Amino acid sequence: MPPPLQPPALPVRPGDFHRLGLVTDRPAAEVSEWFTRVLGAIPNTSDMPAVRGYPRFSEEAPADGGESGATAEVLWVGPSPIAVFVPAGEHSPLTGFLSRYGPGVHSVAWSVDDLWTVESLLRRHGVRITGTDIEGRHMFMHPKDSAGILVEWTDTDFADDPRHGSGPIGPTAGEVPVRGLAWVTAVVRDLDAAVGVLGTLVDVEVAAPRPGNLPGETMADVAVFDLVVRLVSPDSPESRWGSFLAAGGERLASLAWAVDDLAATEERLRTAGIRVTERAGSVLLTEPADTLGLRMEWTATS
């Protein structure tokens, strides 16, 4: 489905969630096998044409990562597109990311109608643009200008998108069935400031701040078209995100999977060798060492 038309003024009007970018220090084949076996992920086979029909010089991803310095495999986990990034060399920006932060959530991306207009509007507002990839037709907002969240904009979309009738979007068939992403968490210092920044730059819907799932944190859900970004601010250095913020600053932190039955999921996680470290209401937290070094949560959809 094409993104909404972008007017000549902010905020950016995003269309479909384009992908969640993950970086791990494991071989790409191992990551793909884990997502397929545990979560029932399906490799993407769809072309990604430009939404306005602009010609692409090549549909093949360059072996050296091209301008992005990375290669990627896109997987569908239910209706959620997940991109697993692999640094294409020691000078790749992702090599620096891994060195500084270790495995984790790298970025979020949405499709837009007019990439040139979006870039121009953001620059006029003082937002720095980084990681521009001409052939890949995407660019990023500098995270220091977007509440610590690395956001990619692209004017490509999936020719065959299960969210629009081209495939199944029910529970996946892995060892731990999920219905897709429930939210992506970003840790910020000042919740009100982060909401204000995102609300100025992007067309979003914001829920009222409330206590977090665990003591010592406050959170607010920000819906960006079809994905929820959960902003969490630690109330003290002793909270679970306090040390995370102190060590690496504001940034994306974890992803949450939606499941039908939390008790059944807890048992399936145990069977799959994934340790549950804490249960907070309707949310399970699991050991990152058991999930490719990635921080994951699991939450009941009802």
PATI-379069 format. One record per atom (N, C-alpha, C): y, x negated, z negated; residue in three letters. Coordinates in steps of 0.2 Angstrom, whole numbers, plus 5000, padded with zeros to 4 digits. Layout:
YXZALA/...
***
This chain:
499449965000MET/500050005000MET/500649965000MET/501149975005PRO/501749925005PRO/502149934998PRO/502449874996PRO/502949874991PRO/503549924992PRO/503849944987PRO/504449984988PRO/505049944991PRO/505449974995LEU/505949944998LEU/506449914993LEU/506649844994GLN/507049814990GLN/507849824991GLN/508149854987PRO/508949864988PRO/509249804988PRO/509849794990PRO/510249734990PRO/510549714983PRO/510149724978ALA/510449714971ALA/509849714966ALA/509849674961LEU/509349674956LEU/509349734952LEU/508749754949PRO/508149714948PRO/507749714954PRO/507249664954VAL/506749664959VAL/506349724958VAL/506149754964ARG/505649814964ARG/504949784966ARG/504549774961PRO/503849744963PRO/503449804966PRO/502949784970GLY/502349824972GLY/501749804968GLY/501149814971ASP/500549794968ASP/500549734965ASP/500149724959PHE/500049664956PHE/499649624961PHE/499849564962HIS/499549524967HIS/499049474965HIS/499049454959ARG/498549414956ARG/498749384949ARG/498249374945LEU/498349334939LEU/498049264940LEU/498549214939GLY/498349144940GLY/498049114934GLY/497449084935LEU/497149044929LEU/496948974931LEU/497048934926VAL/496948864927VAL/496448844922VAL/495848804924THR/495348784919THR/495248704921THR/494848674917ASP/494648604918ASP/493948604920ASP/493648664922ARG/492948664924ARG/492948664932ARG/492348644935PRO/492348644942PRO/492348714945PRO/492648724951ALA/492748794954ALA/492148834954ALA/491648794956ALA/490948834957ALA/490748864950ALA/490848824945GLU/490648844938GLU/491048904936GLU/491748904937VAL/492148964935VAL/491949024939VAL/491849014946SER/491649074950SER/490949104947SER/490549064946GLU/489849084943GLU/489949124937GLU/490349094932TRP/490449134926TRP/490749194927TRP/491249204931PHE/491649264932PHE/491149314935PHE/490749294940THR/490249334943THR/489749364938THR/489449314935ARG/488849334930ARG/489049374924ARG/489649354921VAL/489849384915VAL/490249444916VAL/490649444920LEU/491149504921LEU/490949544928LEU/490549524932GLY/490349554938GLY/490949554943GLY/491249494943ALA/491749484948ALA/491449484955ALA/491949504960ILE/491749504967ILE/492249454971ILE/491949404974PRO/492449364978PRO/492849404983PRO/493449394984ASN/493949424989ASN/493749394996ASN/493649445000THR/493549435007THR/494049455012THR/494549485009SER/495149515013SER/495649465015SER/495849485021ASP/496449445024ASP/497049465019ASP/497549425019MET/498249435016MET/498749435021MET/498849485025PRO/499449475030PRO/500149495026PRO/500649465029ALA/501349485027ALA/501449555027ALA/501749585022VAL/501849655022VAL/502349685028VAL/502749645030ARG/503149665036ARG/502849645043ARG/502249615043GLY/501949605049GLY/502149535052GLY/502549495048TYR/502649425050TYR/502049385052TYR/502049355058PRO/501449315059PRO/501349255055PRO/500649245053ARG/500449185049ARG/500249125054ARG/500449065053PHE/500249015057PHE/499548995056PHE/499249015050SER/498549005049SER/498349045044SER/497749075044GLU/497449115039GLU/497049065034GLU/496849005036GLU/496448965033GLU/496848925027GLU/496648915021ALA/497048885016ALA/496948805017ALA/497448765017PRO/497348695018PRO/496948665013PRO/496548615015ALA/496048585011ALA/496448545005ALA/497048515007ASP/497448475002ASP/497848524997ASP/497848584998GLY/498248634994GLY/498848644997GLY/499048615002GLY/499748625005GLY/500348615001GLY/500848655002GLU/501448644998GLU/501348664990GLU/500848704989SER/500748724982SER/500348664978SER/500048624981GLY/499648574978GLY/499048594974GLY/498748654977ALA/498148684973ALA/497748724978ALA/497148724977THR/496748774980THR/496548834976THR/496348894978ALA/496248944974ALA/495648994977ALA/495249014972GLU/494849074974GLU/495049134971GLU/495049184975VAL/495249254972VAL/494649294971VAL/494649324965LEU/494049364963LEU/494349434961LEU/493949484963TRP/494149554960TRP/493749564954TRP/494049584948VAL/493649604942VAL/493849674942VAL/493449724944GLY/493649794945GLY/494249794950GLY/494749824948PRO/495349834952PRO/495849774951PRO/495649724947SER/496149664945SER/496049604949SER/496549584953PRO/496449514957PRO/496549454952PRO/496049414952ILE/496149354948ILE/496049294953ILE/496549244952ALA/496549184956ALA/496349124951ALA/495849094953VAL/495649034949VAL/495948974953VAL/496448934950PHE/496748874953PHE/496448814952PHE/496348774957VAL/496048704956VAL/496548654958VAL/496848604954PRO/497248554957PRO/497048514963PRO/497448504968ALA/497148474974ALA/497248394973ALA/497448374968GLY/497548294967GLY/497948284961GLY/498048214959GLU/498348194953GLU/499048214953GLU/499348224959HIS/500048234959HIS/500248314959HIS/499748354959SER/499848424959SER/500148444953SER/500648494953PRO/500948524947PRO/500348554942PRO/499848574945LEU/499348604940LEU/498948544936LEU/498948484939THR/498748434935THR/499148414928THR/499748424929GLY/500248414924GLY/500148474919GLY/500048534922PHE/499948594917PHE/499348584913PHE/498748564916LEU/498148554912LEU/498248494907LEU/498648444909SER/498748394904SER/499148414898SER/499648454899ARG/500048474894ARG/499848534890ARG/499548584893TYR/499348644889TYR/498548654889TYR/498148624893GLY/497448634894GLY/497348694898GLY/496748724898PRO/496548784902PRO/496948844899PRO/497148884904GLY/497548944901GLY/497748984907GLY/498149034905VAL/498449084910VAL/499049044913VAL/499049034919HIS/499649004923HIS/500249044925HIS/500049104928SER/500649134931SER/500349204933SER/500849254934VAL/500749314936VAL/501149324943VAL/500849374947ALA/501249384954ALA/501149454956ALA/501749474959TRP/501749534962TRP/502049534970TRP/501849584974SER/502049584980SER/502749624981SER/503149594985VAL/503849624986VAL/503949644994VAL/504349684995ASP/504549705002ASP/504849655006ASP/505349615003ASP/505749565007ASP/505849505003ASP/505449455004LEU/505449395000LEU/506149355000LEU/506449355006TRP/507149325007TRP/507649355003TRP/507649425003THR/508149464999THR/508049454991THR/507449454989VAL/507249444982VAL/507449374980VAL/507349324984GLU/507549254982GLU/508349244982GLU/508649274987SER/509349274987SER/509649304981SER/509449364979LEU/509749404973LEU/509549364967LEU/509049334966LEU/508849294960LEU/509349234960LEU/509349194965ARG/509849134965ARG/510549154963ARG/510749214966ARG/511449234964ARG/511549244957ARG/511049264954HIS/511049284947HIS/510949224942HIS/510849164946GLY/510749104942GLY/510049084940GLY/509549124943VAL/508849104942VAL/508649054947VAL/508348994944ARG/508048944948ARG/507448964951ARG/507348944957ILE/506748954961ILE/506348894962ILE/505748894961THR/505348834961THR/504648854965THR/504348804967GLY/503648814970GLY/503648854976GLY/504148844980THR/504248884987THR/503648854991THR/503248904994ASP/502748884999ASP/502848925005ASP/503148895010ILE/503348935016ILE/502648965020ILE/502148925021GLU/501548945024GLU/501248995020GLU/501248985013GLY/500849035009GLY/501349095007GLY/501949095009ARG/502449155009ARG/502449175001ARG/502649124997HIS/502749144990HIS/503249094987HIS/503549114981MET/503949064977MET/503949094970MET/504149054965PHE/504149064958PHE/504849064955PHE/504949104950MET/505549104946MET/505349054941MET/505849004940HIS/505748954934HIS/505648994928HIS/505148974924PRO/504949004918PRO/505549004913PRO/505948954913LYS/506548954908LYS/507049004909LYS/507049034915ASP/507449084917ASP/507149154917ASP/506549154915SER/506149224915SER/505749224908SER/506049214903ALA/505749224896ALA/505049184895ALA/505049124899GLY/504449084898GLY/503849104902GLY/503949154906ILE/503349184910ILE/503449154917ILE/502949124920LEU/502949104927LEU/502749154931LEU/503249184935VAL/503149244939VAL/503249224947VAL/502749234950GLU/502749224958GLU/502849294961GLU/503249284967TRP/503449334971TRP/503149324978TRP/502849364981THR/502549354988THR/502649414992THR/502749404999ASP/502749465003ASP/502149475007ASP/501549455004THR/500949465007THR/500549515003THR/500049555005ASP/499649595001ASP/498949595004ASP/498449625001PHE/497749625003PHE/497649685008PHE/497349665014ALA/497249705019ALA/496749765017ALA/496249735013ASP/495749785010ASP/495749775002ASP/496049824999ASP/496249824992ASP/495849884989ASP/495449864984PRO/495049924981PRO/495449974977PRO/496049954976ARG/496550004972ARG/496750054977ARG/496650044983HIS/496850094988HIS/496250124992HIS/495750124989GLY/495150164993GLY/494650114997GLY/494750054997SER/494350015001SER/493749984997SER/493650004991GLY/493049974987GLY/493050004980GLY/492449994976PRO/492350024970PRO/492849994965PRO/493050044960ILE/493450014955ILE/493250044948ILE/492650054947GLY/492350074941GLY/492150014937GLY/491750024931PRO/491549974927PRO/491149914931PRO/491349854930THR/490949804934THR/490249794931THR/489849764935ALA/489149764934ALA/488849694931ALA/489349664927GLY/489149594924GLY/488749604917GLY/488649544914GLU/488349554908GLU/488849584903GLU/489449584904VAL/489949614899VAL/490349664904VAL/490149724905PRO/490549764910PRO/491249774907PRO/491749774912VAL/492449784911VAL/492749834916VAL/493349864914ARG/493649904919ARG/494249864923ARG/494349804921GLY/494949764924GLY/495349744918GLY/495949714920LEU/496449694915LEU/496749754911LEU/496849744905ALA/497149794901ALA/497849764900ALA/497949704899TRP/498649674898TRP/498549604899TRP/499149564900VAL/499249494899VAL/499749484894VAL/499549434889THR/500049424884THR/500449354885THR/501049364884ALA/501549304884ALA/501849304877ALA/501949244874VAL/502149224868VAL/502949204869VAL/503349234865VAL/504049224866VAL/504349214859VAL/504949184858ARG/505249174852ARG/505649234850ARG/506049264854ASP/506449324853ASP/506249384857ASP/505949424854LEU/505749484858LEU/506249524861LEU/506849534858ASP/507349574861ASP/507649534867ASP/507749474866ALA/508049434872ALA/507549434878ALA/506949424876ALA/506449424882ALA/506449484886ALA/506449544882VAL/506449604885VAL/507049614889VAL/507649594887GLY/508249594890GLY/508249554897GLY/507949494897VAL/507949454902VAL/507549494908VAL/506949514906LEU/506449544911LEU/506749604913LEU/507049644909GLY/507349704911GLY/507949704916GLY/508249644916THR/508849634920THR/508549604927THR/508049564927LEU/507849534933LEU/507349584937LEU/506949624933VAL/506349654937VAL/506349734934VAL/506149774939ASP/506149844937ASP/505549854933ASP/505649874926VAL/505049874922VAL/505149934917VAL/504649954914GLU/504650004909GLU/504449974902GLU/504849984897VAL/504749944891VAL/504549994885VAL/504049984882ALA/503850024876ALA/504249994870ALA/504350034865ALA/504650014859ALA/504349954855ALA/504649904852PRO/504249854848PRO/503949884843PRO/503349854841ARG/502949874835ARG/502549814832ARG/502249824826PRO/501849774824PRO/501249754828PRO/501149684828GLY/500549664833GLY/499849684830GLY/499349664834ASN/498649684832ASN/498449644825ASN/498749584824LEU/498649544818LEU/499249534814LEU/499249524808PRO/499849514803PRO/500249454806PRO/500949454805GLY/501349404807GLY/501549404814GLY/501549454817GLU/501749464824GLU/502049534826GLU/502549534831THR/502849594833THR/502749594841THR/502649644844MET/502549654851MET/502849704854MET/502949704861ALA/503149754865ALA/502849754872ALA/502649804874ASP/502249814881ASP/502749824886ASP/502749784891VAL/503249784897VAL/502849804903VAL/502849864906ALA/502449884912ALA/502849864918ALA/502549814922VAL/502849794928VAL/502349824934VAL/502649874937PHE/502249914941PHE/501549934939PHE/501049894941ASP/500349914939ASP/500049874934ASP/500449824930LEU/500149784925LEU/500549784919LEU/500249784913VAL/500649774907VAL/500649704905VAL/501249674904VAL/501349614901VAL/501549624893VAL/501149604889ARG/501249614882ARG/501649554879ARG/502249564877LEU/502649514874LEU/502549514866LEU/502349454864VAL/502249444857VAL/502649394854VAL/502949404848SER/503349364845SER/503149344838SER/502949284836PRO/502649274830PRO/503249274824PRO/503049314819ASP/503549314813ASP/503549254809ASP/503049214809SER/503049154805SER/502549104808SER/502649044806PRO/502248984809PRO/501548994808PRO/501349034802GLU/500649034800GLU/500349084804GLU/500649134808SER/500349184812SER/499849144818SER/499449184821ARG/499049154826ARG/499349124832ARG/499949154833TRP/500349124839TRP/500949074837TRP/501049074830GLY/501549024828GLY/501448954830GLY/500848924829SER/500648854831SER/500648854839SER/500448904842PHE/500448904850PHE/501148894852PHE/501648934849LEU/502348934851LEU/502648864850LEU/502448834844ALA/502748774842ALA/502548714846ALA/501848724849ALA/501548664852ALA/501748664860ALA/501848724863GLY/502048734870GLY/502548774872GLY/502948804867GLY/503548844869GLY/503248914872GLY/503748954874GLU/503649014877GLU/503249014883GLU/502749054884ARG/502349054890ARG/501749104890ARG/501449114895LEU/500849154895LEU/500349124891LEU/499949174888ALA/499449144883ALA/498749174883ALA/498649234885SER/497949264885SER/497949324890SER/497349344891LEU/497249404895LEU/496749454891LEU/496849514892ALA/496449564889ALA/496049604894ALA/495449614893TRP/494949664897TRP/494949724894TRP/494949784898ALA/494849844896ALA/494049864897ALA/493849894891VAL/493149914891VAL/493049984889VAL/492450014890ASP/492350084888ASP/492150094881ASP/491750044878ASP/491450054872ASP/491549984868ASP/491949984863LEU/492049914860LEU/491449894856LEU/491049934853ALA/490449914849ALA/489949884854ALA/489849924859ALA/489349904864ALA/489549834867ALA/490249824868THR/490449764871THR/490349704866THR/490449714860GLU/490349664855GLU/489649644855GLU/489149684856GLU/488449664856GLU/488349634863GLU/488649654868ARG/488549624875ARG/488849554875ARG/489349544872LEU/489649474871LEU/489249434867LEU/488949454862ARG/488449414858ARG/487849394862ARG/487649434866THR/487049424870THR/487249374875THR/487849374878ALA/488049334883ALA/488249264880ALA/488249254874GLY/488349194871GLY/489149184869GLY/489549234869ILE/490249234868ILE/490349254861ILE/490649214857ARG/490749224850ARG/491349264849ARG/491349324845VAL/491949364843VAL/492149324836VAL/492849304837THR/493149274831THR/493449324826THR/493649384829GLU/494049424825GLU/494049494828GLU/494049544824ARG/494149614826ARG/494749644823ARG/495249664827ALA/495849694825ALA/495949764828ALA/495749814824GLY/495849884827GLY/495349894833GLY/495649904838SER/495349914845SER/495249854849SER/495349794846VAL/495449734850VAL/494949684847VAL/494549654851LEU/494049594850LEU/494449534852LEU/494449484848LEU/494649414850LEU/494049374851LEU/493949334856THR/493349294857THR/493549214857THR/493049174856GLU/493149104856GLU/493249074863GLU/493849044864PRO/494049014870PRO/493448964873PRO/493148924869ALA/492648884871ALA/492048914875ALA/491948974873ASP/491449014876ASP/491649054883ASP/492349044884THR/492549084890THR/493049034894THR/492748974896LEU/493048934900LEU/493648904898LEU/493748904891GLY/494348874888GLY/494948924888GLY/494848984891LEU/495349034891LEU/495349084885LEU/495949104883ARG/495949154878ARG/495949224880ARG/495449254878MET/495249324880MET/495249374875MET/495449434876GLU/495349484871GLU/495049544875GLU/494749594871TRP/494349644874TRP/494549714870TRP/494749764874THR/495049824871THR/494749884874THR/494649934869ALA/494349994872ALA/494950034875ALA/494750064881THR/495150104885THR/495350174882THR/495050194877SER/495150264874SER/495150254867SER/
***
